[in-house]
Amino acid sequence: MPLHKGPEKRDERPLSVNPFYGEADPVGGMTEAPPKHRLPDAPLPPSTAYQLVHDELMLDGNSRLNLATFVTTWMEPQAGVLMGECRDKNMIDKDEYPRTAELERRCVAMLADLWNAPDPAAAVGCSTTGSSEACMLAGMALKRRWSKRNPKPGARPNLVMGINVQVCWDKFCNFWEVEPRLIPMEGDRFHLDPQAAAALCDENTIGVVAILGSTFDGSYEPVADLCAALDELQERTGLDIPVHVDGASGGMVAPFLDPDLAWDFRLPRVASINTSGHKYGLVYPGVGWALWRDHDALPEELVFRVNYLGGDMPTFALNFSRPGAQVVAQYYTFLRLGREGYRAVQQTTRDVAGRLAERIEALGDFRLLTRGDQLPVFAFTTGHDVTAYDVFDVSRRLRESGWLVPAYTFPPHREDLSVLRVVCRNGFSADLAELFVDDLRRLLPELRRQPHPLTKDKGAATGFHH
Ligand SMILES: *Cc1c(COP(=O)(O)O)cnc(C)c1O
């Protein structure tokens, strides 16, 4: 998302006075298009303002055909009603809205249980606007724990992670002046390597981030092996390096579909975990969660107490005011689905991903990097003998049928590799997946007849969302 700049020069002509559109009557109605880049001088009737905004938004994409995003695009009507009922509730106002605060507390307790905190009563956590804010908070806790260990004067903290981390970790390192130590990709390894991670650690390492569900290809990083490598490092050197698991997606997939995979608080080295409630937590955008194993993992001095809204509630957040609706919707979804329900929804999504990956492989032109059997997400590229077109051509041509499938190059050491990625979500049904394969198959003869890859502006063709 670019930082928005000032207006471009446009001529703003008068609207024709159409009695069928808005309230285009001469008395208090619309005779001229309102300015778009400065506040209009006078009010508009609500129906006219509504019509203008509504019409412009018709040009936004159809979110159900967007296979780029991880974020929830469908909820039940009842969730929508609850969210509407809560749209005026401010999450920070815990004294005025004690029940909303209580629902947040229950969600934290449910997640602590789901993620196998050894003592769920000792775990602490909070809701956030998404995983990015949750990762900032978790990173700040790691950094503060490091600085309390009395590093040498002038020492610079560092954070170890795979080069495939989501951009929020680059932001964290930039904003909080922490050196990012990135483990490059190597050959067919597209995420963190435990031994390489341990080798990058020193006395100024605030922690290692492991991603449960890499945004690049949907693969789980080997959290347990990472912890074992860091145990071994501690035995050898005495360095005790905590792990944060970025479970933005996988935090709400693995507990239901891979219950035997130890990636969470079952591993003593895992100090904190985040997830995006608005990804596989199945809530509309605007909610994430950050949890710490216990009070030791979250230094007390980072937590603020405010009394000017009445009451005395501890808060740890970057924002102050924030809507309560998403937290309520998360609680609704937890209550509505339970473990069985989540398992069924996520299994269906993973089945769709696995089937779709197979069907794409069977087309013959493509090579799968992942198969959608961890996150319901997979990446694929063109086969070695495909020279007439590339993944950017496929992405651009799929847009003609409304499908948004990002194409992008991999980071250093594998920049040679360009892929397409499909993110399957609840609402992307087996039927829609069939239609998608049909559309892709229909494109192939034309693509194969190209003299060479044709997409010049590769950036414009893509639309990669972490
Ligand atoms: C999406 C994602 C994030 C950022 O989450 P938001 O909820 O969009 O802020 C961070 N890490 C990973 C691994 C992600 O997939």
The ligand as an ORCA input file, in Angstrom:
! r2SCAN-3c Opt
* xyz 0 1
  C      -0.444    -12.105      7.300
  C       0.777    -12.343      8.068
  C       1.257    -11.373      8.955
  C       0.601    -10.026      9.109
  O      -0.674    -10.194      9.612
  P      -1.823     -9.080      9.580
  O      -2.885     -9.718     10.392
  O      -2.186     -8.909      8.138
  O      -1.265     -7.832     10.186
  C       2.385    -11.676      9.695
  N       3.011    -12.855      9.559
  C       2.585    -13.816      8.708
  C       3.322    -15.124      8.634
  C       1.451    -13.589      7.935
  O       1.015    -14.542      7.111
*
